[in-house]
Amino acid sequence: MRKWLLMLAMLLLAGCGAEQPANEKVKDGNQEGPAAEESATDEDGAVVVDKGLLNVEITIPASFFEGEDMDQVIKQAKEEGIGEASLNDDGSVTYKMSKAKHKELMKELSEELKKTIADFEGGEDFPSIREISYDKEFETFTVTVDQEQFENSLDGFSLFGLGLAGSYYQLFNGKDPENYRVTIELKDEATGESFDEVVFPDVLEEMEQNLEEGE
């Protein structure tokens, strides 16, 4: 699931090829004004402008790349049109792109997340799920289910799809990799009462710890 979601993000990045308008107002540190342009001079002394200014940095934690060929991850990112992608000492990857490309990426990620949620609701794969509501930043989800059916099925795997998708959205939206949260509340359709809560990435860390203790 992690690999699929990351591939989705990469494909969306490849499709977001719009250049940043030259008159776009941006903030970079203490500067505010027309978007800066990197420039150099050619052999005749004329100014050559590079409009692909990189002004958005996104860091994805190493845990999202488990089992991946990191050389291939970096190579793919550059091939897909991201301005820069670099592997950090801790195994995380930092992507850099223009604000225009980042804005389009987030719009596409939002649309894909909504489609995924719609597929979960009342679908054949997770029949106990009745409805999923969420905030605009995809930080909190409320999943209304038939509790008895849910607890006697494998529909709980859907929560990992939601949690990981929400996590990717947070990280690509610039959340601190050490301080992001996605909360999923489970609510029984019959009573309207909440009966469980899952918080990412805490649940993944707990699972990893339990596996290590069981070895």
N, C-alpha and C positions, 0 to 999 in steps of 0.2 A: 504493500500500500504506500509506504513512504516513497519508494522508487517511482511509482506511477504518478504520485502527486508532484514530485520534483520534475519529472519529465513533462508534465502538464505545464508547470511554470516556465520551463525552458522553451517549450513550443510557443507559449504566449509571448515570451520575450522576443522570439524570432519574428512574430507577426506584428510587433509594435515598432515599426520602423520609422515613424514620423519624426522629423527633426524638430528641435526646439526653436520656436520663432525667435528671430533676432531681437525683437523688442520686448520679449517677455521679462517681467520684473521678477527678480529672484533675490533671496536672502542667502548669503554665504558668510557665516561668522558675523562680523559687524558691518558688512557691506550690503547696501541695498541699492538697486538701480537696474539699468538694462542688463540683460544677461551678458556675461563676459564672453569673449571669444578668444580662443587660443590662436596665436598667429606666429608666422615665421616669414622670412623673406626668401624669394627665389633667386636664381642667378642674376636676374636683372634688377634686383633690389625691390621688386614689387611685393606688397604684403599678400601673403597667402593665408586665408582664414580657414580654420577648422571649426565648423559649427557643432561638432559632436562633443561639446563640453560635458565632462562627467561631473555631475554635481549631486548625485544620490548614491549613498553607500549602504549596502545591505549585507549583513553577516548572518549566515546560516550555520548553526552549531554542528559540530562533528557528528553528533548522534544521528543526524538525518542522512549521513552518507555511509552508514555501516555496510560493509561488503562491496562498496563501490570502488572502481578503479579511478583514483583521484586525478591521475594524469588525463584520463578520458573526460572526467567531469569538467576540468579546466579547459581542455581543448574544445569540447562541445559548446561550452558557454561562449567562447570567442567565435566559434564558427556560426553560432546562432545570432550574432550581431550585438552581444553585450560589449560595451566599451572595454571593460576590464573584468577579469576574474582571477583571484589569487588565493592560493592555499596558505593558511596561517599555521603557525607553529603548533597550535593546539588541535589541528585537524579541521577547524572550521573553514568556511570559504566566504570571502568577501567579494560581492559583485558591485560594480560601479556602472552607472548608466545616466543618461540625461533625465531631467525631470519630466519631459514630455513622454519619453518611453515608459518611465515608471508609472505615470498617471494612466496610460493606456493599459499597462500590465495589470494594475489594480482593478480597473474596470472589468477587464476580461476575467480575472480571477473571481471577482464578485459574481459575475454572470454564471460562470461554471459551477461555483458553489451552490447557487440557487437552483440550478438544474439538478445537481446531485441530490440536494435536499428534496426536491419534488419527486425524484425517482424513489427515494426512501419511503415517502409517505404512501401507505396503502399499496405498495408494490408487492410483487410475488416473492422477491428475495427476502424481505423482512415484513411478513404479514401482520405482526403484532403492532407495528408502528402506525398510529392514526394521524398524527400531526406533529410538525416541528416548527417552532417559532424561534426567532433569533433577533439579536440587535444588529444595527447597521454595520458594526465593526466585526461581527462574527466572534465576539468574545464570550457570549453566553447563548446557550441553546436550551430550550425547554422541549423535551420529547414526550409527547403524550402517547401512551401505549395501553394495550390490554395487558394488565400486569401479569395475570396468570399465564397467558399465552407467551408473554415476553420471557418470563422466568423459566419456562419449560421449553425454550427454543434456543437457537444460536443467534437470535437477533441482536444480542448484545454486541456482536462484532461490528454492527453498524456504528456504534459509538466511537470506535477507533477511527473509522473513516471520517466522521464529523470532527473528532478531536484533532486529528492530524491535519485535516484540511483547514480547520480554523487556525491551527498553529502556524501553518505555512503562510496563511493570510496575514497573521500578526507579524511574522518575521519579515515578509516582503514589504509590509507596510511600515517597517522601521522600528518595530518594538525591540527593546533591549533583549538579546538572547538569554540573559540571566534573569529576566524579570517579565516574562509573558505568561498569560494564563488563558485557558479556554475552559469554561465551566459548563457542564452538561447536566441539567436537572431532569430526572425521570418522574413523570406524573401519571397516575393511574386514571384512565379514561372514565371509569365507573364512579369513582369517588372524588376525583379532582384533586386528590392529595398527592404530595410529593413523597416518594418512597426511597429515593436514592440520589446520589450526586457523584459525578465523576469529574475530576479536575486534571487537565493536562498542563504541563508534562509530569505532574506528580505521580499519576497512575503508572506511567511508563517507568519511572524511577523505582517505584515500589515493586513492579513486576521484575525488573532487573535484579533488585536486591533479593527478592524471594528465590529467583533462579540461582543466584550465587550461593545462597544459604543452603539450597537443596543439593548442591553438587557434593 
